[in-house]
């Protein structure tokens, strides 16, 4: 039952990844792409819109104020 749920609901076209850190965006990208870029692409489309109320334009990179 759990395997069926996983296969039915977990696929790359439904995934979102959030990365936060005190490194420049280029460095964070270099760390993340080797780990998550290998996931097989899925052509499956979620049955419902899971994007939420925000669009990509609502987010921005904010420099850290910590020293």
MMTF fields as JSON, N, C-alpha, C and O atoms, coordinates in Angstrom:
{
  "mmtfVersion": "1.0.0",
  "mmtfProducer": "UNKNOWN",
  "numBonds": 267,
  "numAtoms": 268,
  "numGroups": 67,
  "numChains": 1,
  "numModels": 1,
  "chainsPerModel": [1],
  "groupsPerChain": [67],
  "chainIdList": ["A"],
  "bondAtomList": [4, 2, 8, 6, 12, 10, 16, 14, 20, 18, 24, 22, 28, 26, 32, 30, 36, 34, 40, 38, 44, 42, 48, 46, 52, 50, 56, 54, 60, 58, 64, 62, 68, 66, 72, 70, 76, 74, 80, 78, 84, 82, 88, 86, 92, 90, 96, 94, 100, 98, 104, 102, 108, 106, 112, 110, 116, 114, 120, 118, 124, 122, 128, 126, 132, 130, 136, 134, 140, 138, 144, 142, 148, 146, 152, 150, 156, 154, 160, 158, 164, 162, 168, 166, 172, 170, 176, 174, 180, 178, 184, 182, 188, 186, 192, 190, 196, 194, 200, 198, 204, 202, 208, 206, 212, 210, 216, 214, 220, 218, 224, 222, 228, 226, 232, 230, 236, 234, 240, 238, 244, 242, 248, 246, 252, 250, 256, 254, 260, 258, 264, 262],
  "bondOrderList": [1, 1, 1, 1, 1, 1, 1, 1, 1, 1, 1, 1, 1, 1, 1, 1, 1, 1, 1, 1, 1, 1, 1, 1, 1, 1, 1, 1, 1, 1, 1, 1, 1, 1, 1, 1, 1, 1, 1, 1, 1, 1, 1, 1, 1, 1, 1, 1, 1, 1, 1, 1, 1, 1, 1, 1, 1, 1, 1, 1, 1, 1, 1, 1, 1, 1],
  "groupList": [{"groupName": "UNK", "atomNameList": ["N", "CA", "C", "O"], "elementList": ["N", "C", "C", "O"], "formalChargeList": [0, 0, 0, 0], "bondAtomList": [1, 0, 2, 1, 3, 2], "bondOrderList": [1, 1, 2], "singleLetterCode": "X", "chemCompType": "L-PEPTIDE LINKING"}],
  "groupTypeList": [0, 0, 0, 0, 0, 0, 0, 0, 0, 0, 0, 0, 0, 0, 0, 0, 0, 0, 0, 0, 0, 0, 0, 0, 0, 0, 0, 0, 0, 0, 0, 0, 0, 0, 0, 0, 0, 0, 0, 0, 0, 0, 0, 0, 0, 0, 0, 0, 0, 0, 0, 0, 0, 0, 0, 0, 0, 0, 0, 0, 0, 0, 0, 0, 0, 0, 0],
  "groupIdList": [1, 2, 3, 4, 5, 6, 7, 8, 9, 10, 11, 12, 13, 14, 15, 16, 17, 18, 19, 20, 21, 22, 23, 24, 25, 26, 27, 28, 29, 30, 31, 32, 33, 34, 35, 36, 37, 38, 39, 40, 41, 42, 43, 44, 45, 46, 47, 48, 49, 50, 51, 52, 53, 54, 55, 56, 57, 58, 59, 60, 61, 62, 63, 64, 65, 66, 67],
  "secStructList": [7, 2, 2, 2, 2, 2, 2, 2, 2, 7, 7, 4, 4, 4, 7, 7, 7, 7, 7, 7, 7, 1, 1, 7, 2, 2, 2, 2, 2, 2, 2, 2, 2, 2, 2, 2, 6, 6, 1, 7, 7, 7, 7, 7, 7, 7, 1, 1, 7, 7, 1, 7, 1, 7, 7, 4, 4, 4, 7, 7, 7, 7, 7, 7, 7, 7, 7],
  "xCoordList": [0.814, 0.0, 0.865, 0.599, 1.885, 2.762, 3.491, 3.645, 3.937, 4.644, 3.717, 4.128, 2.474, 1.503, 1.254, 1.171, 1.133, 0.945, 2.148, 1.994, 3.336, 4.563, 4.604, 4.858, 4.359, 4.416, 3.348, 3.55, 2.232, 1.126, 1.316, 0.823, 2.021, 2.054, 3.411, 3.472, 4.489, 5.824, 6.491, 6.905, 6.592, 7.292, 7.858, 7.388, 8.865, 9.651, 8.862, 9.2, 7.841, 7.085, 6.278, 5.711, 6.22, 5.506, 6.474, 6.036, 7.749, 8.73, 9.126, 9.182, 9.395, 9.958, 11.133, 11.092, 12.163, 13.323, 13.625, 13.693, 13.805, 14.17, 15.543, 15.789, 16.43, 17.79, 18.083, 17.828, 18.609, 18.983, 20.391, 20.769, 21.147, 22.501, 23.182, 22.647, 24.368, 25.114, 26.145, 27.148, 25.903, 26.798, 26.091, 24.862, 26.853, 26.23, 25.37, 25.617, 24.387, 23.465, 24.202, 23.819, 25.244, 26.016, 26.621, 26.617, 27.137, 27.736, 26.664, 26.866, 25.538, 24.451, 23.971, 23.703, 23.864, 23.44, 24.432, 24.026, 25.726, 26.759, 26.665, 26.99, 26.226, 26.101, 24.835, 24.831, 23.772, 22.479, 22.29, 21.742, 22.733, 22.493, 23.052, 22.357, 24.265, 24.748, 23.883, 23.803, 23.251, 22.43, 21.03, 20.529, 20.407, 19.015, 18.84, 17.776, 19.85, 19.761, 19.73, 19.377, 20.095, 20.119, 18.764, 18.594, 17.803, 16.496, 15.879, 15.927, 15.308, 14.728, 13.562, 12.731, 13.521, 12.444, 11.149, 11.145, 10.074, 8.762, 7.874, 7.851, 7.154, 6.209, 4.831, 3.906, 4.699, 3.405, 3.035, 3.9, 1.779, 1.272, 0.432, -0.43, 0.672, -0.146, -1.626, -1.99, -2.466, -3.904, -4.494, -5.547, -3.838, -4.316, -3.173, -2.009, -3.481, -2.467, -1.847, -2.51, -0.575, 0.115, 1.074, 1.908, 0.956, 1.882, 1.635, 2.546, 0.454, 0.165, -0.134, -0.228, -0.283, -0.7, 0.44, 0.195, 1.672, 2.81, 3.378, 3.317, 3.925, 4.616, 6.109, 6.53, 6.896, 8.353, 8.741, 9.736, 7.966, 8.27, 8.128, 8.659, 7.422, 7.23, 8.465, 8.527, 9.443, 10.614, 11.864, 11.965, 12.808, 14.072, 15.171, 14.894, 16.414, 17.563, 17.823, 17.956, 17.892, 18.13, 19.492, 19.722, 20.391, 21.708, 21.598, 20.755, 22.448, 22.446, 22.944, 23.859, 22.319, 22.738, 23.644, 24.086, 23.915, 24.741, 26.219, 26.597, 27.042, 28.495, 29.184, 30.404],
  "yCoordList": [-1.197, 0.0, 1.272, 2.203, 1.308, 2.482, 2.681, 3.816, 1.609, 1.716, 2.298, 3.146, 1.838, 2.364, 3.843, 4.598, 4.268, 5.682, 6.49, 7.547, 5.981, 6.668, 6.801, 7.888, 5.709, 5.731, 6.636, 7.224, 6.74, 7.556, 9.043, 9.88, 9.383, 10.772, 11.456, 12.684, 10.712, 11.319, 11.18, 10.088, 12.301, 12.324, 13.72, 14.69, 13.813, 15.044, 16.263, 17.376, 16.106, 17.285, 17.89, 18.972, 17.216, 17.715, 18.255, 18.871, 18.038, 18.408, 19.88, 20.485, 20.423, 21.769, 21.651, 20.84, 22.432, 22.404, 23.819, 24.739, 23.996, 25.285, 25.127, 24.189, 26.044, 26.007, 27.355, 28.408, 27.312, 28.547, 28.381, 27.297, 29.43, 29.359, 30.7, 31.651, 30.767, 32.022, 32.061, 32.767, 31.314, 31.285, 31.926, 31.986, 32.406, 32.978, 31.922, 30.721, 32.388, 31.509, 30.549, 29.385, 31.021, 30.152, 28.963, 27.84, 29.209, 28.122, 27.157, 25.943, 27.68, 26.813, 25.94, 24.753, 26.524, 25.762, 24.65, 23.529, 24.94, 23.925, 22.772, 21.635, 23.051, 21.995, 21.165, 19.967, 21.781, 21.118, 20.324, 19.222, 20.867, 20.206, 18.786, 17.9, 18.512, 17.124, 16.161, 14.977, 16.644, 15.775, 15.561, 14.436, 16.63, 16.55, 16.55, 16.175, 16.959, 16.985, 15.597, 15.449, 14.578, 13.203, 12.523, 11.439, 13.129, 12.504, 12.354, 13.288, 11.203, 11.002, 11.957, 12.175, 12.518, 13.434, 12.659, 11.521, 13.27, 12.649, 13.532, 14.752, 12.918, 13.652, 13.704, 14.313, 13.064, 13.054, 14.457, 15.252, 14.75, 16.059, 15.864, 14.986, 16.674, 16.544, 16.703, 17.472, 15.981, 16.05, 17.366, 17.782, 18.009, 19.3, 20.294, 19.896, 21.563, 22.603, 22.703, 23.108, 22.333, 22.375, 23.56, 23.608, 24.509, 25.642, 26.606, 27.34, 26.629, 27.518, 28.93, 29.199, 29.828, 31.19, 32.096, 33.251, 31.602, 32.441, 32.05, 30.888, 33.022, 32.763, 32.979, 33.487, 32.595, 32.754, 34.216, 34.489, 35.142, 36.572, 37.051, 38.102, 36.296, 36.687, 36.429, 36.894, 35.698, 35.317, 35.979, 36.226, 36.265, 36.855, 36.4, 35.926, 36.546, 36.236, 37.45, 38.572, 37.207, 38.287, 38.055, 37.008, 39.014, 38.86, 38.725, 39.358, 37.909, 37.69, 38.947, 39.63, 39.224, 40.356, 39.897, 40.709, 38.593, 38.039, 38.177, 38.108, 38.368, 38.471, 37.212, 37.103],
  "zCoordList": [0.0, 0.0, 0.0, -0.76, 0.841, 0.894, -0.431, -0.883, -1.053, -2.335, -3.406, -4.198, -3.422, -4.384, -4.186, -5.155, -2.924, -2.623, -3.111, -3.723, -2.833, -3.261, -4.782, -5.301, -5.493, -6.954, -7.562, -8.624, -6.89, -7.401, -7.115, -7.87, -6.038, -5.584, -5.61, -5.539, -5.708, -5.669, -7.027, -7.417, -7.749, -9.025, -9.239, -8.644, -10.09, -10.186, -10.633, -10.231, -11.436, -11.866, -10.721, -10.87, -9.598, -8.434, -7.371, -6.399, -7.541, -6.521, -6.591, -7.662, -5.43, -5.279, -4.318, -3.393, -4.52, -3.648, -3.19, -4.006, -1.895, -1.32, -0.699, 0.059, -1.022, -0.501, 0.151, -0.435, 1.343, 2.041, 2.583, 3.027, 2.548, 3.067, 2.978, 2.409, 3.547, 3.553, 2.431, 2.53, 1.381, 0.225, -0.964, -0.991, -1.949, -3.148, -3.868, -3.76, -4.582, -5.286, -6.229, -6.342, -6.898, -7.801, -7.048, -7.553, -5.854, -5.062, -4.57, -4.593, -4.131, -3.688, -4.843, -4.66, -6.019, -7.196, -7.492, -7.798, -7.408, -7.657, -6.659, -7.0, -5.439, -4.429, -4.634, -4.351, -5.12, -5.204, -6.499, -6.473, -7.615, -8.912, -8.958, -9.456, -8.469, -8.511, -7.691, -8.018, -6.655, -5.807, -6.369, -6.391, -6.818, -7.238, -8.752, -9.244, -9.492, -10.946, -11.562, -12.732, -10.793, -11.301, -11.232, -11.79, -10.567, -10.458, -11.85, -12.65, -12.14, -13.474, -13.703, -12.821, -14.9, -15.254, -15.405, -15.873, -15.013, -15.135, -15.99, -15.828, -16.889, -17.727, -17.079, -17.617, -15.923, -15.24, -14.8, -14.434, -14.836, -14.428, -13.173, -13.139, -12.137, -10.935, -11.266, -12.155, -10.556, -10.789, -10.326, -10.809, -9.415, -8.943, -8.985, -9.017, -8.984, -9.006, -7.623, -6.667, -7.515, -6.232, -6.127, -5.222, -7.048, -7.048, -5.905, -5.521, -5.358, -4.257, -4.712, -5.91, -3.761, -4.094, -4.563, -4.911, -4.58, -4.927, -6.284, -6.685, -6.977, -8.242, -8.031, -6.991, -9.012, -8.942, -8.696, -8.024, -9.231, -9.086, -7.644, -7.289, -6.817, -5.419, -4.559, -3.421, -5.081, -4.303, -4.855, -6.057, -3.982, -4.413, -3.463, -2.361, -3.894, -3.059, -2.177, -2.665, -0.876, 0.082, 0.72, 1.324, 0.593, 1.21, 2.732, 3.368, 3.282, 4.731, 5.449, 4.99, 6.572, 7.397, 8.545, 9.358, 8.602, 9.676, 9.333, 8.164, 10.339, 10.105, 10.547, 10.433]
}
